Amino acid sequence: MSAAATAGPRRRSARPRPDTGRVVVVAVAGLLVAGSVAAVAARGLVQPEVAVIFGLLVALGELFRMVMPGNREVAPVASAGGLGYALLTTVGPGVPADHSALQVVAVAAGAMCVGSLPHIAVGRMPRPDAMARRLLTIAMVALCFRPLASLDLGWAPTLCLMVAIVGGSCFIEVCIAALIRAESVRARFGIAVRDEIRAKMALCMATAATGMLIAVATAVMGRAALLVFTAPILVTQFAFRRYAGIRATYLQTVRALSRVTEVGGYVETGHSRRVSRLAVAMGRELGMSEEELLELEYAALMHDIGQLSLGDPIPGGATVLASPNEQRRIAELGAAVIKETGVLDRVAYIVRRQADPYRAAVPSGPPDADAGPAPAAPLPPPPLASRIIKVANAYDDLVGESTDRDRSAAVLERLRLDSAVEYDPTVVEALARVVERRPR
C-alpha cells in the first residue's frame, strides 16, 4: 500500500493536540503547589486559625464561581480571599502575620480543591487552566509581598506597594489568559489581550480592591473584616452573573430564530450554523475583536431570515443564485425583522448590507448631459462583518456539507474571480486559509 493511501486514515484518526499554553500553565501551577505543600508539611502551619478562616473564604468563592461571556471561568470571591491572605500584614492590633508565601499558595490551592468538590460531584468539572491562573496570580502577589510584609514601611508606602504588586500580577494573568485564548481560537495575541482587558477589567479591579481592603481592614478590625469587605465583591459577582445570563439568553434566542428558515424548508439544514462558524473563523483571521465577533455571529445566524417573506423558496435556499434585486430584498426584510427586537440595531445593519457588492460599479465614459439629474451618492462600503457574511454564505451555498476538496477549491476560485466587484479579496483569502486548516 502506498504512503498516499495510508496518509488519509492517519489524519482522520489523529487526535487534536492539547494547547501548549494550557499545559505549561497547569504544569507550573502543579509544581508550585507540590513544593508549597511539602514546605508547609515540613515546617507546620503558622497561625492555623487565620489560615483556616481565609481558606474557608477561598473555598466559598470557588463554590460560587461563574462563567462570564467568552467562556471565561472566574471566581472573584476566591481571588479576593487569596489576595487578602497574601497581602496580610497583621491579624489584629499588634499581632503580625507570620505566614510565608508558600503557605499562602498551599492554603489557596487546598481551598480551591475543597470548593470545587461540590461541582465535581454534580458533573461540572472545573477548568484546570482557569484555576491555575487564579492560583498563579495569588502566588505572584504572595512571593513579591510576603518578604516585605514584616517591614515597618508605614501605611502609605505599603498601600502603594500593594497596588503595584497586585496590578502587575493581574496584568500578567491577563497576558497568560490572552496567550492561551489566542492559541486556542487562533486569534492575534494583541487582540486577545485587548479582549481580555475589556472583558475582565471591571471585575479585576473590584477583586483587587476587595483583596487589599480585606488585608488593610484585618489589621484594624481583626477577622471581622472578612465579613464586612467580602459583601461588595459578592454583589459585583451577582451583577456580572446576571449580565452573563442575559448574553447567553440573547445567543440562545438568536440560534432559535435562525432555525425558523430551516424548519420552514427555506434553507438547507445546518446552513445558518455553518455560515456562522465560517464567518467567526474568518473574523478571527482578520483580527476582529470579541465584541465584533459576537455581532458577526448574531448576524450570520440570522442572515437568511428575510427568506421567510418569499412566496416560493429559492431552490436549496441558495441566495447566491438569486438575482441581485432579490438578494437585496431578502436582506432588507431580514434587517427589518431583526430591528424589531430593539436591541440589535447594529446586527440589523450588518444583515441589511450583506447583499451589497464590495465595490460599487463605476460608470464608464463621460457623464451624459441629457441623462437627467445625477444619481444619489453611493452608499459607503459595506462593513467588514457584512463582507464576511456575503463570502461565507456564497461558499456554503455552493459547497454545503460536502467535504470534496476539489469542489471547495473550485468554489474558492470562483469567488476569487468575482472579487473585483462582488467580494472583498481580503475576505476571500481569509476564507481560503480557514478552509485549508480544516481536517482532511
C-alpha positions as CSV (number, residue, x, y, z in Angstrom):
1,M,0.0,0.0,0.0
2,S,1.3,3.4,-1.0
3,A,2.1,6.2,1.5
4,A,-0.6,8.3,0.0
5,A,-3.1,5.6,0.7
6,T,-2.2,5.3,4.3
7,A,-1.9,9.1,4.9
8,G,-5.7,9.7,4.9
9,P,-6.6,7.3,7.7
10,R,-3.7,8.5,9.9
11,R,-5.0,12.1,9.5
12,R,-8.6,11.1,10.3
13,S,-7.6,9.1,13.4
14,A,-5.3,11.8,14.8
15,R,-6.4,13.4,18.0
16,P,-6.3,17.1,18.5
17,R,-3.2,18.2,20.4
18,P,-3.7,20.0,23.7
19,D,-2.9,23.7,23.7
20,T,0.7,24.2,24.8
21,G,-0.1,27.3,26.8
22,R,-2.7,25.5,28.9
23,V,-0.3,22.5,29.6
24,V,2.5,24.8,30.6
25,V,0.3,26.9,33.0
26,V,-1.2,23.9,34.7
27,A,2.2,22.2,35.0
28,V,3.8,25.3,36.6
29,A,0.9,25.7,39.0
30,G,1.1,22.0,39.9
31,L,4.8,22.1,40.6
32,L,4.4,25.3,42.7
33,V,1.6,23.6,44.7
34,A,3.6,20.5,45.3
35,G,6.6,22.5,46.6
36,S,4.4,24.7,48.8
37,V,2.6,21.7,50.4
38,A,5.9,20.0,51.0
39,A,7.3,23.1,52.7
40,V,4.3,23.7,54.9
41,A,4.2,20.0,55.9
42,A,7.8,20.2,56.9
43,R,7.5,23.5,58.9
44,G,4.0,23.2,60.1
45,L,1.1,25.6,59.6
46,V,1.7,29.1,61.0
47,Q,-1.3,30.8,62.7
48,P,-3.6,27.9,61.7
49,E,-6.8,29.8,62.8
50,V,-6.1,32.6,60.3
51,A,-5.2,30.0,57.6
52,V,-8.5,28.2,58.1
53,I,-10.6,31.4,58.0
54,F,-9.0,32.6,54.8
55,G,-9.2,29.0,53.4
56,L,-12.9,28.9,54.0
57,L,-13.3,32.2,52.2
58,V,-11.4,30.9,49.2
59,A,-13.4,27.6,49.2
60,L,-16.7,29.6,49.3
61,G,-15.5,31.7,46.4
62,E,-14.7,28.6,44.3
63,L,-18.1,27.2,45.2
64,F,-19.7,30.3,43.7
65,R,-17.5,30.6,40.7
66,M,-19.2,31.6,37.4
67,V,-18.7,31.6,33.7
68,M,-18.5,35.0,32.0
69,P,-19.2,35.8,28.3
70,G,-16.5,34.2,26.2
71,N,-16.5,31.1,28.3
72,R,-14.3,32.7,30.9
73,E,-14.4,31.0,34.3
74,V,-13.9,33.4,37.2
75,A,-14.1,33.2,41.0
76,P,-13.8,36.7,42.3
77,V,-14.6,35.9,45.9
78,A,-11.9,33.2,45.9
79,S,-9.4,35.5,44.3
80,A,-10.1,38.3,46.7
81,G,-9.7,36.0,49.7
82,G,-6.4,34.6,48.3
83,L,-5.1,38.1,47.6
84,G,-6.2,39.3,51.1
85,Y,-4.3,36.4,52.7
86,A,-1.2,37.2,50.6
87,L,-1.2,40.9,51.5
88,L,-1.9,40.4,55.2
89,T,0.4,42.3,57.5
90,T,-1.3,41.9,60.8
91,V,-4.2,39.9,62.1
92,G,-5.3,42.5,64.6
93,P,-3.7,45.3,66.5
94,G,-0.1,44.3,67.4
95,V,-0.4,40.7,66.1
96,P,1.9,40.3,63.0
97,A,1.0,37.9,60.2
98,D,3.9,35.5,60.1
99,H,2.8,33.1,57.4
100,S,5.1,32.6,54.4
101,A,4.3,32.9,50.7
102,L,4.4,29.1,50.3
103,Q,1.8,28.8,53.0
104,V,-0.4,31.2,51.0
105,V,-0.1,29.0,47.9
106,A,-0.7,25.8,49.9
107,V,-3.8,27.2,51.7
108,A,-5.3,28.7,48.5
109,A,-4.7,25.5,46.5
110,G,-6.2,23.3,49.1
111,A,-9.2,25.6,49.5
112,M,-9.8,25.7,45.7
113,C,-9.9,21.9,45.6
114,V,-12.3,21.8,48.5
115,G,-14.6,24.4,46.9
116,S,-14.6,22.5,43.6
117,L,-15.7,19.2,45.2
118,P,-19.5,20.0,45.0
119,H,-19.1,21.0,41.4
120,I,-17.3,17.7,40.6
121,A,-20.0,15.8,42.5
122,V,-22.7,17.0,40.1
123,G,-20.5,16.6,37.0
124,R,-19.4,20.2,36.5
125,M,-15.7,19.7,36.1
126,P,-13.5,22.8,36.8
127,R,-11.3,24.2,34.1
128,P,-7.7,23.4,35.3
129,D,-6.1,26.3,33.3
130,A,-8.6,28.8,34.9
131,M,-7.9,27.5,38.4
132,A,-4.1,27.5,37.7
133,R,-4.2,31.2,36.5
134,R,-6.1,32.2,39.6
135,L,-3.6,30.4,41.8
136,L,-0.6,31.8,40.0
137,T,-1.9,35.3,40.4
138,I,-2.2,34.8,44.2
139,A,1.2,33.1,44.2
140,M,2.9,36.0,42.4
141,V,1.4,38.5,44.9
142,A,2.5,36.4,47.8
143,L,6.0,35.8,46.6
144,C,6.5,39.5,45.9
145,F,4.8,40.9,49.1
146,R,5.3,38.4,51.9
147,P,9.1,39.0,52.2
148,L,8.3,42.7,52.7
149,A,5.3,42.3,55.0
150,S,7.3,42.4,58.2
151,L,9.0,45.7,57.3
152,D,7.7,48.8,59.1
153,L,7.2,51.0,55.9
154,G,4.1,52.9,57.1
155,W,0.7,52.6,55.6
156,A,1.2,55.0,52.6
157,P,4.2,53.1,51.1
158,T,2.6,49.8,52.0
159,L,-0.6,50.6,50.1
160,C,1.5,51.8,47.1
161,L,3.4,48.6,47.2
162,M,0.2,46.6,47.3
163,V,-1.3,48.4,44.3
164,A,1.9,48.0,42.3
165,I,2.2,44.2,43.0
166,V,-1.4,43.4,42.6
167,G,-1.7,45.5,39.4
168,G,1.4,43.8,37.9
169,S,0.2,40.3,38.8
170,C,-3.2,40.9,37.3
171,F,-1.7,42.2,34.1
172,I,0.5,39.1,33.9
173,E,-2.6,36.9,34.5
174,V,-4.4,38.8,31.7
175,C,-1.5,38.2,29.3
176,I,-1.4,34.5,30.2
177,A,-5.1,34.2,29.6
178,A,-4.8,36.1,26.3
179,L,-1.9,33.8,25.2
180,I,-4.0,30.7,25.9
181,R,-7.0,32.2,24.2
182,A,-5.0,33.3,21.1
183,E,-3.6,29.7,20.7
184,S,-7.0,28.1,21.3
185,V,-9.1,30.1,18.9
186,R,-6.3,31.2,16.5
187,A,-6.7,34.9,17.3
188,R,-3.9,37.5,17.3
189,F,-2.2,38.0,20.6
190,G,-2.7,41.8,20.7
191,I,-6.4,41.5,20.0
192,A,-6.7,38.7,22.6
193,V,-5.1,40.9,25.2
194,R,-7.5,43.8,24.4
195,D,-10.5,41.4,24.6
196,E,-9.3,40.0,28.0
197,I,-8.8,43.5,29.4
198,R,-12.3,44.6,28.2
199,A,-14.0,41.5,29.5
200,K,-12.3,41.3,32.9
201,M,-11.1,44.8,33.8
202,A,-14.0,45.8,35.9
203,L,-14.1,42.5,37.8
204,C,-10.3,42.5,38.2
205,M,-10.4,46.0,39.7
206,A,-13.2,45.0,42.1
207,T,-11.4,41.8,43.1
208,A,-8.0,43.5,43.7
209,A,-9.6,46.4,45.7
210,T,-11.5,43.9,47.9
211,G,-8.4,41.9,48.5
212,M,-6.4,44.9,49.6
213,L,-9.3,46.2,51.7
214,I,-9.5,42.8,53.5
215,A,-5.8,42.9,54.2
216,V,-5.8,46.5,55.5
217,A,-9.0,46.2,57.5
218,T,-8.0,43.0,59.1
219,A,-5.0,44.8,60.6
220,V,-7.5,47.1,62.4
221,M,-10.7,45.1,62.8
222,G,-9.3,41.6,63.0
223,R,-11.2,38.7,61.5
224,A,-14.5,40.6,61.4
225,A,-13.2,42.5,58.3
226,L,-13.7,39.4,56.2
227,L,-17.5,39.6,56.6
228,V,-17.6,43.3,56.1
229,F,-15.5,43.6,53.0
230,T,-16.5,40.4,51.2
231,A,-20.0,41.7,50.7
232,P,-19.1,44.2,47.8
233,I,-17.4,41.6,45.7
234,L,-20.4,39.3,46.2
235,V,-22.8,42.0,44.9
236,T,-20.5,42.6,42.0
237,Q,-20.3,38.9,41.2
238,F,-24.1,38.5,41.2
239,A,-24.4,41.6,38.8
240,F,-21.9,40.0,36.4
241,R,-23.7,36.7,36.7
242,R,-26.9,38.4,35.6
243,Y,-25.1,40.1,32.7
244,A,-23.7,36.8,31.6
245,G,-27.1,35.2,31.8
246,I,-28.6,37.9,29.6
247,R,-25.9,37.5,27.0
248,A,-26.4,33.7,26.9
249,T,-30.2,34.2,26.5
250,Y,-29.6,36.5,23.6
251,L,-27.5,34.0,21.8
252,Q,-29.9,31.1,22.5
253,T,-32.8,33.3,21.2
254,V,-30.8,34.1,18.0
255,R,-30.0,30.5,17.4
256,A,-33.6,29.5,17.8
257,L,-34.7,32.2,15.3
258,S,-32.0,31.1,12.8
259,R,-33.6,27.6,12.7
260,V,-37.0,29.0,11.6
261,T,-35.8,29.2,7.9
262,E,-34.6,25.6,8.2
263,V,-37.8,24.2,9.7
264,G,-39.8,26.1,7.0
265,G,-37.7,24.5,4.3
266,Y,-36.3,27.8,3.0
267,V,-32.6,26.8,3.5
268,E,-30.8,23.5,3.9
269,T,-30.5,22.1,7.4
270,G,-27.4,23.4,9.2
271,H,-26.8,26.2,6.7
272,S,-27.0,29.1,9.2
273,R,-24.8,27.3,11.7
274,R,-22.2,26.5,9.1
275,V,-22.2,30.1,7.8
276,S,-21.9,31.4,11.4
277,R,-18.9,29.1,12.2
278,L,-17.2,30.1,8.9
279,A,-17.8,33.8,9.5
280,V,-16.5,33.8,13.1
281,A,-13.4,31.9,12.0
282,M,-12.8,34.4,9.2
283,G,-13.4,37.3,11.5
284,R,-10.7,36.0,13.9
285,E,-8.4,35.5,10.9
286,L,-9.0,39.2,10.0
287,G,-8.3,40.4,13.6
288,M,-11.8,41.3,14.7
289,S,-12.4,42.0,18.4
290,E,-14.5,39.7,20.6
291,E,-17.4,42.2,20.6
292,E,-17.3,42.5,16.9
293,L,-17.2,38.7,16.6
294,L,-20.4,38.4,18.7
295,E,-22.2,40.8,16.4
296,L,-20.9,38.9,13.4
297,E,-22.2,35.6,14.9
298,Y,-25.6,37.0,15.5
299,A,-25.8,38.4,12.0
300,A,-24.5,35.3,10.4
301,L,-27.1,33.1,12.2
302,M,-29.9,35.3,11.1
303,H,-28.6,36.4,7.6
304,D,-31.3,34.4,5.8
305,I,-34.3,35.2,8.0
306,G,-35.6,37.5,5.2
307,Q,-36.3,34.4,3.1
308,L,-39.5,33.9,5.1
309,S,-41.1,36.6,3.0
310,L,-40.7,34.7,-0.2
311,G,-43.7,33.2,-1.8
312,D,-41.7,30.5,-3.5
313,P,-38.5,29.4,-1.7
314,I,-35.2,29.6,-3.6
315,P,-34.1,26.1,-4.7
316,G,-31.9,24.8,-1.9
317,G,-32.1,28.2,-0.2
318,A,-29.0,29.3,-2.2
319,T,-29.3,33.1,-2.3
320,V,-26.1,33.3,-4.2
321,L,-28.1,32.1,-7.2
322,A,-30.8,34.7,-6.8
323,S,-30.8,38.0,-8.7
324,P,-29.2,41.0,-7.1
325,N,-32.5,42.7,-6.5
326,E,-33.9,39.5,-4.8
327,Q,-30.8,39.3,-2.6
328,R,-31.2,42.9,-1.6
329,R,-34.9,42.4,-0.9
330,I,-34.2,39.4,1.4
331,A,-31.5,41.4,3.2
332,E,-33.8,44.4,3.7
333,L,-36.7,42.3,5.0
334,G,-34.4,40.3,7.3
335,A,-32.9,43.5,8.7
336,A,-36.4,44.8,9.4
337,V,-37.3,41.7,11.4
338,I,-34.1,42.0,13.5
339,K,-34.6,45.7,14.1
340,E,-37.9,44.9,15.8
341,T,-36.0,43.4,18.7
342,G,-35.0,47.0,19.7
343,V,-31.5,45.8,20.9
344,L,-29.8,44.5,17.8
345,D,-29.7,47.6,15.6
346,R,-26.0,47.1,14.6
347,V,-26.8,43.5,13.7
348,A,-29.7,44.6,11.6
349,Y,-27.4,47.0,9.7
350,I,-24.9,44.2,9.1
351,V,-27.6,41.9,7.7
352,R,-29.0,44.8,5.5
353,R,-25.6,45.4,3.8
354,Q,-24.7,41.7,3.3
355,A,-26.2,41.7,-0.3
356,D,-24.3,44.8,-1.4
357,P,-21.2,44.4,-3.6
358,Y,-17.8,45.0,-2.2
359,R,-17.2,47.8,-4.8
360,A,-19.9,49.9,-6.4
361,A,-19.9,49.7,-10.2
362,V,-18.1,52.6,-11.7
363,P,-19.8,54.1,-14.8
364,S,-17.7,54.1,-18.0
365,G,-17.2,57.1,-20.2
366,P,-18.0,60.8,-19.5
367,P,-21.3,61.8,-17.9
368,D,-24.2,62.3,-20.3
369,A,-25.7,65.9,-20.1
370,D,-29.1,64.6,-21.4
371,A,-29.3,61.8,-18.9
372,G,-31.2,63.8,-16.3
373,P,-30.3,64.6,-12.7
374,A,-27.3,62.9,-11.2
375,P,-28.0,59.7,-9.3
376,A,-27.8,59.7,-5.5
377,A,-24.5,59.4,-3.8
378,P,-23.4,55.7,-3.5
379,L,-23.6,54.1,-0.1
380,P,-20.4,53.7,1.9
381,P,-18.6,50.3,1.5
382,P,-20.3,47.5,3.5
383,P,-18.9,46.9,6.9
384,L,-16.4,44.1,7.3
385,A,-18.9,41.9,9.0
386,S,-21.3,42.2,6.0
387,R,-18.5,41.4,3.6
388,I,-17.6,38.3,5.6
389,I,-21.2,37.0,5.7
390,K,-21.5,37.6,1.9
391,V,-18.4,35.4,1.3
392,A,-19.3,32.8,3.9
393,N,-22.9,32.5,2.6
394,A,-21.8,32.2,-1.0
395,Y,-19.3,29.5,-0.1
396,D,-21.7,27.4,1.9
397,D,-24.5,27.8,-0.7
398,L,-22.2,26.3,-3.3
399,V,-20.4,23.7,-1.1
400,G,-22.8,22.9,1.6
401,E,-21.9,19.8,3.7
402,S,-19.6,18.4,1.0
403,T,-16.1,17.5,2.1
404,D,-14.8,17.3,-1.5
405,R,-11.6,19.3,-1.6
406,D,-11.8,19.7,-5.4
407,R,-15.3,21.2,-5.1
408,S,-14.1,23.5,-2.4
409,A,-11.1,24.7,-4.4
410,A,-13.4,25.3,-7.5
411,V,-15.7,27.5,-5.4
412,L,-12.9,29.4,-3.9
413,E,-11.5,30.1,-7.4
414,R,-15.0,31.3,-8.5
415,L,-15.1,33.7,-5.5
416,R,-11.6,35.0,-6.4
417,L,-12.7,35.6,-10.0
418,D,-15.7,37.7,-8.7
419,S,-13.6,39.6,-6.1
420,A,-13.1,42.5,-8.5
421,V,-16.6,43.9,-7.6
422,E,-18.8,41.4,-5.6
423,Y,-16.5,40.0,-2.9
424,D,-13.7,41.6,-0.8
425,P,-10.5,39.8,-1.9
426,T,-9.0,40.0,1.6
427,V,-12.1,38.2,3.0
428,V,-11.9,35.6,0.3
429,E,-8.3,34.8,1.1
430,A,-9.2,34.7,4.8
431,L,-11.8,32.1,3.9
432,A,-9.2,30.1,1.9
433,R,-6.9,30.0,5.0
434,V,-9.8,28.8,7.2
435,V,-10.8,26.1,4.7
436,E,-7.2,25.0,4.3
437,R,-6.9,24.4,8.1
438,R,-9.9,22.1,8.2
439,P,-9.3,18.4,8.8
440,R,-8.9,16.5,5.5
